[in-house]
Amino acid sequence: MFRRTRAMSHPVQKMFRASTMLRRVLCESHRFFPCRGYSEKSLNKIQLIGRVGQPPKVGGNAEHPVVIFSVATNAYAGKDPQGEVHMRVDWHRVAVFNRHLREMAEKHLRQGDRVYVEGELRYNLVKDASSGQERFVTSIVAEDVIMVGKSKSEDRAVLNKETAAQA
């Protein structure tokens, strides 16, 4: 028979009960990982909205083609004593392996285009073709690339045409 026990009132008992419940939830939610050999989950997700820095370049080999381009993001970096606003620019290397995304990036992305990139961060050891030296490269392997807008120069051209049409 089951006996009903008193509610746990001691702080250590409460903490133990909470950690036991959490362990049960984690183990039950993952039928692939038994409780004894539980492997924890992790997250590697990057989301960027910025402007394309260099036109996409096709690289890789016949078995593993890749399109590589750079994306610039900026953030507020403060004001100088004269009150002028400064922005910090960060450059990100984006690698696209997915065939459909690769073709879209190669055909449609141009320097200055505004783009949304979603993917994961990767650190790879790459051998430089010209010097033969190996170096570490940090890349964002894109899972999704969405064009948010055209380049600033194209936006200005459209604005100038609209202004000229109204005059």
N, C-alpha and C positions, 0 to 999 in steps of 0.2 A: 504494500500500500504506500501511497505517497503521503508524506507529511508536509503540511504547510509550515514553512519556516517564517520567522520574523523578517520584516523588511530590513535590508542592510542599512545601518545608520552610520557606521564608522566611515570616514572619508576614504581610507585605503580600500575598504570593501566596495564602496561606490566606484572608485577608479578601476578596481579589478573587474567589477561587473561590466562597466562601460567598455573596457578593452576586450573582454571576452565576447561581448555582443558585437563589437566592431570586427573582431577576427572571424566570428561566425558569418557575418554579412559578407565580408570580403571573400571568404572561402565558398560560401553558397552561391555568390554571384558569378564565380568562375568555376564552371564544372570541369574545365580543362586542367586546373591546378588544384591538386588535393591539398588539404590543410597542412599536412606535415611538410611538404616540399613546396610551399607557396612561393611563387615568383611574383614580385611586385610589378605593378604596371607603371609606366612612365609616359611622359608626353614630350614630343619634339615637334612643335608646330610654330611656324613663322607666318605672319601676315604683314605685307608691305603695301603701301600706296605711295607711289613716287613717280618720277619721270625716268624714261629710258635714257641712259647715258651714251652708250655706243650702239650702233646698229647691230642686230643679232648676227653672230658668226656661226657658221656650220663647222663642227669639229667631230672628234671621235674617229671611229673606223666603221667599216661596212657592217660589222656585227652590232656595234653599240654607237649609233650616231647620236649627236647631241647638238643642241643650239645653245649658245652662251651669249648673254647680254648683261649689261650692268644697269642697276636701278639706283637713283639718288633719292634719298629721303632727307628732309630737313627738320630741324627743331629749333625752338627759341633758345638762344645762348646768352641772353642778357643785353644790357645797354652799356655803352661806353660813357665816360664822363660828360661828353657833349650831348648825350641823350639819343644817340643813333642806335637803332636796334641791330643786333648781330644774330645771324642764323648759323647753326652748325649743320654741315652737310656730311652725311654718311653714305658711302658707296657700298653696294651689295652686289656680289657676283651671283647671277641666277643661271642655273643649268636646267635645260628642259630635255627630258628623255622620252616622254610620252609622244607617240607618233603624231596624233592629231594636234596637240599643243605645239609640237615642234614645227609642223607645217604652218600653223597659224602665225606663230611668232616670226618665222622666217619671211613669210609673205607680207604681213601687215604691220609689224612693229617697226617704227622709225624713231630716230633720235628725237627726244623731246616729248614723245607721246606719254600721256599719263596712263599708268597701268596699276592694276591690283594683282599681287602675286601671293599665292598661298602655297606653302610647302614645308619642307623640313630642313634643318641645318645639318650639314655634313662636313667633316674634316677628312681630306684625302691627301695622300702622298702622290704627287704628280711628277713625272720626269719631263723636264723642259726639252723640247725638240731641238732647239738651237744650241744650247750649251751642254745638254746632257746631264745637268744637275737635277737632283731630286729636291722638291720643296713641298711644304705643306700648303694646301689651298683650302680656304673656307668657302663653301658654296651653299646656296639655297637650292635644293632640288625641288623644282616646281611641280605641284600636283594640280594647280589651276592658275591660269593666266587670263585676266579679263581686262580688255581695253576700257579705260574709264573716260578718256577724252583724247583729242588730238594734241599735237604740239602747240606751243604758244604762238608760233609764227603762222600756223594754219588757222588758229582761232582768230588772230588779228586780221588775216586776209578775209575771212568770212565776215567779221565785224565791219571791215572797210567796205566790202561789197554791199552789205546791208545799209550802211550809212550813205553810200553813193546812190543807192536805189531810192532812198527816202528823200534825197535832196532834189 
